[in-house]
Amino acid sequence: MGALDRQTLGGRLRRWSRGLHRHLSFFFSGAVVVYAVSGIAMNHKDTFNPNYEVTRQTYRTEAALPPRQGSTKADILPLLQEIGEEEHYTKHYFPDANTLKVFLKGGSNLLVDMRSGEAVYERVERRPLLGTMSRLHYNPGRWWTVFADVFAVSLLVLVASGFAMMKGRKGLWGIGGVELLAGILVPLLFGLIIA
């Protein structure tokens, strides 16, 4: 194979790599954005819940307090009507002699001090967009696994096609190789430090 053939083959490989790189980049950019945004939110779960918005409201109930012994759903519903949650009753119990806890569908709850009538309503609502995006990190189903695997392989193809596009000092055997090595070492070092 002559020098001209090698140049032609190299030029074709770079052209083909550019096209593949461009198409995969456009197609998978959305998935990168979804994973990046939700990943940032999940990295800060200690200060921010990416899946749910939790709000608390404290008030004094005007409803009649139910009896501790033998109370039924019907006894609890007046308490829930005050906060518009009567349709969401799940169950209730008394964790101690002076406290009533009512569980509601969706994770919300109501805590009532039986002596004072002070109530704390904790409303839990799923964050519509961010919650959905964050859920994808937990591999929610077989079809998502297939897509995620295709996405992961496509990222490797993007890396390989990116290497093929660049030649010389800016390519894999130049500064690009140094940057690649640094990009591998940084996460590995974090992994070693954390382990």
Secondary structure, DSSP 4 states (H G I P E B T S, - for coil): --HHHHHHHHHHHHHHHHHHHHHHHHHHHHHHHHHHHHHHHHHTTTT--SSEEEEEEEEE--SPPPPSSS--HHHHHHHHHTTT-GGGEEEEEEEETTEEEEEEGGG-EEEEETTT-EEEEEEEEE-HHHHHHHHGGG--SHHHHHHHHHHHHHHHHHHHHHHHH--GGGSTTTHHHHHHHHHHHHHHHHHHHH-
